[in-house]
Amino acid sequence: MGTTSTARRTAVGLLLALLVGLLSSVGTSTVLAPSAHAAEKGRVVGEVLVPGNVKLKVRWFDKNWNFLGSRKVNGSIYSLRLAPGTYYLQFTDERPAYNVDKYAPTDVRVKVKAGKKVQKNVRMKRGAAITGTIRAGGRPLGGAKVVAANANEQSFSTKANDKGQFAIGGLPDGSYSVFTYDRKKTWVDKSTYVQGLRSTQKRHVGIVLRKKAGKLLVDLRAGGQRVKETVFVTAISKASGQFWTVKAKRGEASFKGLYPGKYRMVAPGVGNYLPQDGAIKGANVKAGRADLASTFTWKKRGASISGFVLDEVYPDTVLKDVQVLAFAKDGRLLGSTSTSGDGSFTLGGPITTQGGITLKIQPGGSNPPYLTGAYYCKFGASSLSPLSVTQGEDLQVGDLLLPQLATSEQDNKSNCGPDHTAP
């Protein structure tokens, strides 16, 4: 059965949102600000109600579905210690994707309070399954990758055997676009649409790839320059909705096994530029041919913070190698940098408009907490909050003073000068 246009638009539109979140999270730190660490944690405990001995895993996310961690479920009981806040817990059956008796993923929302225990029992149900065979060029397509994606931003994948047979179990209720990827990247076709699956149902489909695949080479640019970072980017066919993710290096993304037609790209933030979803300029893949003249450009610059760091005791002295960190209101690390020889810094990145930011300065370099200012001394840390930033603009915070440690904490009390006056 071919994909209907309405269903394809729904699935692909929501899939784009999923890819933006996934790609933006690649390489993103989950470091928390000191204030978040200091909060007393609470406990979440419960029983996962499934018959039999099933391998399970629990993953936990913040209220915005940013991934935080994962753990195996010990038997049927789980226990987590989390900082106060609202979380989503996701329980998954870790048996192979081809097991048609797998349980579907189950999500629960929980609110954690400091020093308190909350119990959340979870009942999982058997998922639906899609089975089928894949053929191309008149032969079974062994080793092909098969991905079933639904309109709730979930995707499930498996690999066909040498006879082109596949099975994907543990599917939540819903409709699915089934994308097929030839291992040799020779054949391609539009997705197959499987509508209205319900728990324990099994649907068998026959998939035939009829078109010769093409290739696409994309130059990646930001701020008028070739992108230097290594980054994962995703190309999405405007004709079929199928998507391909590759690791781009030295400002080039090379795709193979593509469906003919025009393409758009979903990309994470790079440098000081925000994540972007947009057309790949000049991309028009032809069956069996290579398109080598396409470009994707990041255009939306993130926010930045600039200033200087001075010695608190000798405020006429700038400090080099001071580490500068910016934390979001929820404790996530937004970015970090170090001061240069003149004490200046500019901290940037794919930072969106937001308030409640904490800026922290602390000794960095090769031998913290020692820094060379007017004298060679031990230094402490300092914070500035709350700050608000606007994407595309630079917030200038002026001069920041880094405190020296007390005289009693210096290795040599004369290290910081005869008139050292740190408290």
C-alpha positions as CSV (number, residue, x, y, z in Angstrom):
1,M,0.0,0.0,0.0
2,G,1.5,3.4,-0.9
3,T,1.6,6.3,1.5
4,T,-1.4,8.6,1.3
5,S,-0.4,12.3,1.0
6,T,-2.4,13.4,4.1
7,A,-0.9,10.7,6.3
8,R,2.6,11.4,5.0
9,R,2.4,15.1,5.7
10,T,1.2,14.4,9.3
11,A,3.9,11.9,10.1
12,V,6.7,13.8,8.4
13,G,5.7,17.2,10.0
14,L,5.9,15.7,13.5
15,L,9.0,13.7,12.6
16,L,10.8,16.9,11.8
17,A,10.2,18.1,15.4
18,L,11.6,14.9,16.7
19,L,14.7,15.2,14.5
20,V,15.4,18.8,15.6
21,G,15.3,17.6,19.3
22,L,17.5,14.6,18.7
23,L,20.1,16.4,16.6
24,S,20.2,19.4,18.9
25,S,21.0,17.1,21.8
26,V,24.0,15.5,20.2
27,G,27.0,16.5,22.2
28,T,25.0,18.7,24.6
29,S,26.1,18.7,28.2
30,T,23.7,17.9,31.0
31,V,25.9,19.6,33.6
32,L,23.9,21.2,36.4
33,A,24.5,24.5,38.1
34,P,25.8,24.1,41.7
35,S,22.4,25.3,43.1
36,A,20.7,22.3,41.4
37,H,23.1,19.9,42.9
38,A,22.6,21.3,46.3
39,A,18.9,20.6,46.4
40,E,17.8,17.6,48.5
41,K,16.7,14.8,46.2
42,G,13.5,12.8,46.4
43,R,12.7,9.2,45.4
44,V,10.5,7.6,42.8
45,V,9.7,3.9,43.3
46,G,7.3,1.5,41.8
47,E,6.5,-1.8,40.3
48,V,6.4,-2.6,36.5
49,L,3.5,-4.9,36.0
50,V,4.4,-7.3,33.2
51,P,4.0,-11.1,33.3
52,G,7.1,-13.3,32.9
53,N,10.8,-12.4,33.1
54,V,11.2,-9.5,30.7
55,K,14.3,-7.3,30.4
56,L,13.2,-3.7,31.0
57,K,14.8,-0.3,31.0
58,V,13.6,3.0,32.5
59,R,14.7,6.3,30.9
60,W,14.0,9.6,32.6
61,F,13.5,13.0,30.9
62,D,12.8,16.6,32.2
63,K,9.4,18.3,31.7
64,N,10.5,19.3,28.2
65,W,11.5,15.7,27.3
66,N,15.2,16.4,27.4
67,F,17.0,13.1,28.1
68,L,18.6,12.9,31.5
69,G,19.5,9.2,32.2
70,S,18.6,5.5,32.0
71,R,18.9,2.4,34.1
72,K,17.9,-1.3,33.9
73,V,14.9,-2.3,35.9
74,N,15.9,-4.7,38.7
75,G,13.4,-7.5,38.3
76,S,10.0,-5.7,38.3
77,I,10.9,-3.0,40.8
78,Y,12.5,0.4,40.0
79,S,13.9,3.1,42.3
80,L,15.2,6.5,41.2
81,R,16.7,9.4,43.2
82,L,15.9,12.7,41.4
83,A,16.2,16.4,42.2
84,P,12.9,18.2,42.9
85,G,10.9,18.8,39.7
86,T,8.6,17.3,37.1
87,Y,9.8,14.3,35.0
88,Y,8.7,11.9,32.4
89,L,9.7,8.2,32.9
90,Q,9.7,5.9,29.9
91,F,9.7,2.1,30.4
92,T,10.8,-0.1,27.4
93,D,11.0,-3.8,26.7
94,E,14.6,-4.5,25.8
95,R,14.0,-7.7,23.8
96,P,15.0,-7.6,20.1
97,A,13.0,-5.5,17.7
98,Y,11.9,-8.6,15.7
99,N,10.1,-10.1,18.8
100,V,6.5,-9.6,17.9
101,D,5.4,-10.2,21.5
102,K,7.3,-7.2,22.8
103,Y,5.6,-4.7,25.1
104,A,5.0,-1.2,23.9
105,P,6.9,1.7,25.5
106,T,5.0,3.2,28.4
107,D,5.4,6.8,29.6
108,V,4.4,8.2,33.0
109,R,4.6,11.7,34.4
110,V,5.8,12.2,38.0
111,K,6.4,15.2,40.3
112,V,9.3,14.9,42.7
113,K,9.6,16.8,46.0
114,A,12.7,17.3,48.1
115,G,13.1,14.5,50.7
116,K,9.8,12.8,49.7
117,K,9.1,9.4,48.2
118,V,6.4,9.0,45.5
119,Q,5.2,5.6,44.2
120,K,4.3,5.2,40.5
121,N,3.3,1.7,39.4
122,V,3.4,1.0,35.7
123,R,1.3,-1.4,33.7
124,M,2.7,-2.2,30.2
125,K,0.7,-3.9,27.4
126,R,1.8,-5.9,24.4
127,G,2.5,-3.8,21.4
128,A,1.4,-4.2,17.8
129,A,3.7,-5.6,15.1
130,I,4.5,-5.1,11.4
131,T,5.9,-8.0,9.5
132,G,6.7,-8.3,5.8
133,T,9.1,-9.0,3.0
134,I,11.3,-6.6,0.9
135,R,12.2,-7.1,-2.8
136,A,14.1,-5.0,-5.3
137,G,15.4,-5.7,-8.7
138,G,13.3,-8.9,-8.8
139,R,15.1,-10.4,-5.7
140,P,14.7,-10.4,-1.9
141,L,16.5,-7.4,-0.4
142,G,18.5,-9.0,2.4
143,G,20.0,-6.9,5.2
144,A,17.7,-3.9,4.4
145,K,17.0,-1.5,7.3
146,V,13.3,-0.9,8.1
147,V,12.0,2.0,10.2
148,A,8.4,2.4,11.3
149,A,7.6,6.0,12.3
150,N,4.4,7.2,13.8
151,A,2.8,10.6,14.3
152,N,3.7,10.8,18.0
153,E,7.4,11.3,17.2
154,Q,8.4,7.7,17.8
155,S,10.4,5.4,15.5
156,F,11.3,1.7,15.7
157,S,13.8,-0.1,13.5
158,T,14.9,-3.6,12.5
159,K,17.0,-5.3,9.8
160,A,15.7,-7.8,7.3
161,N,17.2,-11.3,7.1
162,D,18.9,-12.6,4.0
163,K,15.5,-13.6,2.6
164,G,14.2,-10.0,2.9
165,Q,11.9,-10.9,5.8
166,F,11.5,-8.5,8.7
167,A,9.4,-8.0,11.8
168,I,9.0,-5.0,14.2
169,G,7.3,-5.7,17.4
170,G,6.4,-3.6,20.5
171,L,4.6,-0.8,18.5
172,P,2.3,1.6,20.4
173,D,-1.2,2.0,19.0
174,G,-1.3,4.2,15.9
175,S,-0.6,4.5,12.2
176,Y,2.9,4.1,10.7
177,S,5.0,5.1,7.8
178,V,7.4,2.3,7.0
179,F,10.7,3.4,5.5
180,T,13.1,1.0,3.8
181,Y,16.8,1.5,3.3
182,D,18.8,-0.8,1.0
183,R,22.0,-1.9,2.6
184,K,23.9,-1.4,-0.7
185,K,22.2,2.0,-1.3
186,T,21.1,1.0,-4.8
187,W,17.3,0.8,-4.5
188,V,14.7,3.1,-3.0
189,D,11.0,3.8,-3.0
190,K,8.3,5.7,-1.1
191,S,7.3,4.6,2.3
192,T,4.5,2.1,2.9
193,Y,1.6,3.3,5.1
194,V,0.2,1.0,7.8
195,Q,-3.0,2.5,9.3
196,G,-4.7,2.0,12.6
197,L,-2.7,-0.6,14.4
198,R,-3.9,-1.6,17.9
199,S,-2.3,-3.6,20.7
200,T,-1.4,-7.2,19.8
201,Q,-2.4,-6.7,16.2
202,K,0.0,-8.0,13.5
203,R,0.0,-6.5,10.0
204,H,1.9,-8.1,7.1
205,V,3.1,-5.9,4.2
206,G,4.9,-6.5,1.0
207,I,7.5,-3.9,0.1
208,V,9.0,-3.5,-3.4
209,L,11.8,-0.9,-4.1
210,R,11.5,0.1,-7.8
211,K,13.7,3.2,-8.2
212,K,17.4,3.6,-8.5
213,A,18.8,5.6,-5.6
214,G,20.7,8.8,-6.0
215,K,23.5,10.7,-4.1
216,L,23.7,14.2,-2.6
217,L,26.7,16.2,-1.5
218,V,25.9,19.3,0.6
219,D,28.2,22.1,1.5
220,L,27.5,23.4,5.0
221,R,28.0,27.1,5.8
222,A,27.4,29.5,8.6
223,G,28.3,33.2,8.9
224,G,29.7,33.1,5.4
225,Q,32.2,30.4,6.3
226,R,32.4,26.6,5.9
227,V,31.3,24.8,9.1
228,K,34.3,23.4,11.0
229,E,32.5,21.3,13.5
230,T,31.7,17.6,13.1
231,V,27.9,17.4,13.2
232,F,25.1,15.0,12.5
233,V,22.6,16.4,10.0
234,T,19.4,14.9,8.4
235,A,18.2,15.2,4.8
236,I,14.5,14.7,4.3
237,S,12.9,13.9,0.9
238,K,10.1,16.4,0.1
239,A,8.6,13.8,-2.2
240,S,8.5,10.7,0.1
241,G,9.2,12.0,3.7
242,Q,12.0,9.5,4.1
243,F,15.0,10.7,6.0
244,W,18.8,10.0,6.1
245,T,21.1,11.1,8.9
246,V,24.9,11.3,8.3
247,K,28.0,12.5,10.2
248,A,29.2,15.6,8.4
249,K,32.9,16.6,8.6
250,R,34.9,19.5,7.3
251,G,31.8,21.3,6.1
252,E,30.5,18.5,3.9
253,A,27.6,16.1,4.2
254,S,27.5,13.2,1.9
255,F,24.3,11.2,1.4
256,K,23.8,7.9,-0.5
257,G,20.8,5.8,-1.3
258,L,18.4,8.8,-1.7
259,Y,14.9,8.9,-3.2
260,P,14.8,11.2,-6.3
261,G,13.6,14.8,-5.9
262,K,14.2,17.9,-3.7
263,Y,15.4,17.9,-0.1
264,R,15.3,19.8,3.1
265,M,17.6,19.5,6.1
266,V,17.2,19.3,9.9
267,A,20.4,20.4,11.6
268,P,21.6,21.1,15.2
269,G,23.1,24.3,16.3
270,V,26.7,24.9,15.2
271,G,29.1,27.5,16.7
272,N,26.9,30.5,17.6
273,Y,24.1,29.5,15.3
274,L,20.8,28.0,16.3
275,P,19.3,24.7,15.1
276,Q,17.8,25.1,11.7
277,D,15.2,23.3,9.5
278,G,15.1,24.5,5.9
279,A,15.5,23.7,2.2
280,I,18.8,22.5,0.8
281,K,19.6,25.1,-1.9
282,G,20.0,23.6,-5.3
283,A,19.3,20.0,-4.2
284,N,17.4,17.9,-6.9
285,V,18.5,14.3,-6.8
286,K,18.2,12.2,-10.0
287,A,17.7,8.5,-10.0
288,G,21.0,6.7,-10.2
289,R,23.0,10.0,-10.3
290,A,24.9,12.3,-7.9
291,D,24.0,15.9,-7.1
292,L,27.2,17.6,-6.1
293,A,26.3,21.3,-6.1
294,S,24.0,21.8,-3.1
295,T,24.3,24.2,-0.1
296,F,22.8,24.5,3.4
297,T,23.3,27.7,5.4
298,W,22.7,28.4,9.0
299,K,21.2,31.9,9.3
300,K,19.8,32.4,12.9
301,R,22.5,33.4,15.3
302,G,22.2,32.6,19.0
303,A,22.7,34.9,22.0
304,S,26.1,35.7,23.5
305,I,27.5,37.2,26.7
306,S,30.6,39.3,26.8
307,G,32.7,40.9,29.6
308,F,36.0,41.2,31.4
309,V,37.3,39.4,34.6
310,L,39.5,41.4,37.0
311,D,41.3,40.5,40.3
312,E,38.9,41.5,43.1
313,V,41.8,42.6,45.4
314,Y,43.7,44.4,42.6
315,P,40.9,45.5,40.3
316,D,43.2,47.2,37.9
317,T,44.6,43.8,37.0
318,V,42.9,41.6,34.3
319,L,42.9,37.8,34.7
320,K,43.7,35.3,31.9
321,D,42.5,31.6,31.9
322,V,39.4,32.2,34.0
323,Q,36.7,29.7,33.1
324,V,33.3,31.3,32.4
325,L,30.1,29.1,32.4
326,A,26.5,30.0,31.7
327,F,23.7,27.9,33.2
328,A,20.0,28.0,32.2
329,K,17.3,28.5,34.8
330,D,16.8,24.7,35.0
331,G,20.5,24.1,35.6
332,R,21.6,23.0,32.1
333,L,25.0,24.2,30.9
334,L,24.4,26.6,28.0
335,G,28.0,27.2,27.2
336,S,31.5,27.9,28.5
337,T,34.7,29.7,27.5
338,S,37.8,31.2,29.1
339,T,39.2,34.7,29.3
340,S,41.9,35.8,26.9
341,G,45.2,37.6,27.7
342,D,43.3,40.9,28.2
343,G,40.8,39.4,30.6
344,S,38.0,39.5,28.0
345,F,35.5,36.8,27.1
346,T,32.6,36.2,24.8
347,L,30.5,33.1,25.6
348,G,28.3,32.1,22.7
349,G,26.5,29.1,21.2
350,P,23.1,28.1,20.0
351,I,21.5,30.0,22.9
352,T,17.9,31.0,22.5
353,T,16.1,34.0,24.1
354,Q,15.6,33.3,27.8
355,G,15.9,34.6,31.3
356,G,17.1,33.3,34.7
357,I,20.6,32.6,33.5
358,T,23.5,32.3,36.0
359,L,26.9,33.3,34.9
360,K,29.7,31.7,36.9
361,I,33.5,32.5,36.9
362,Q,36.1,30.3,38.4
363,P,39.9,29.6,38.1
364,G,40.7,27.7,34.9
365,G,43.9,27.2,33.0
366,S,46.4,24.4,33.6
367,N,46.8,24.7,37.4
368,P,43.6,25.9,39.1
369,P,42.9,27.5,41.5
370,Y,46.2,29.3,40.8
371,L,46.0,32.3,38.5
372,T,48.6,35.0,37.6
373,G,47.3,38.5,38.1
374,A,49.3,41.2,39.9
375,Y,50.7,38.2,41.8
376,Y,50.5,34.4,41.6
377,C,47.6,33.5,43.9
378,K,44.8,31.1,44.6
379,F,41.4,32.2,43.5
380,G,37.8,31.3,44.4
381,A,34.6,31.6,42.3
382,S,31.8,34.1,41.8
383,S,28.4,34.1,40.1
384,L,26.1,36.7,38.5
385,S,22.4,36.2,38.2
386,P,19.7,36.4,37.0
387,L,20.6,37.4,33.4
388,S,18.3,37.6,30.3
389,V,19.6,37.2,26.8
390,T,18.1,37.6,23.3
391,Q,19.1,35.4,20.3
392,G,21.1,37.3,17.8
393,E,22.3,39.9,20.4
394,D,25.3,40.2,22.7
395,L,24.7,40.9,26.4
396,Q,27.6,42.9,27.8
397,V,28.0,42.4,31.6
398,G,31.1,44.7,32.0
399,D,33.8,44.0,34.6
400,L,33.4,40.9,36.8
401,L,35.6,40.5,40.0
402,L,37.1,37.2,40.8
403,P,37.8,36.8,44.6
404,Q,41.1,35.6,46.0
405,L,41.1,32.9,48.6
406,A,41.8,34.0,52.2
407,T,45.4,34.6,53.2
408,S,45.2,31.5,55.4
409,E,44.5,29.4,52.3
410,Q,47.4,30.7,50.3
411,D,50.4,28.4,50.2
412,N,52.7,31.3,50.8
413,K,51.1,34.2,52.5
414,S,53.5,36.6,50.6
415,N,52.5,35.1,47.2
416,C,49.8,37.6,46.7
417,G,51.9,40.6,47.8
418,P,52.7,42.2,51.1
419,D,49.4,44.1,51.2
420,H,47.3,41.0,50.5
421,T,43.8,41.8,51.9
422,A,41.6,38.9,50.9
423,P,39.2,38.2,53.8
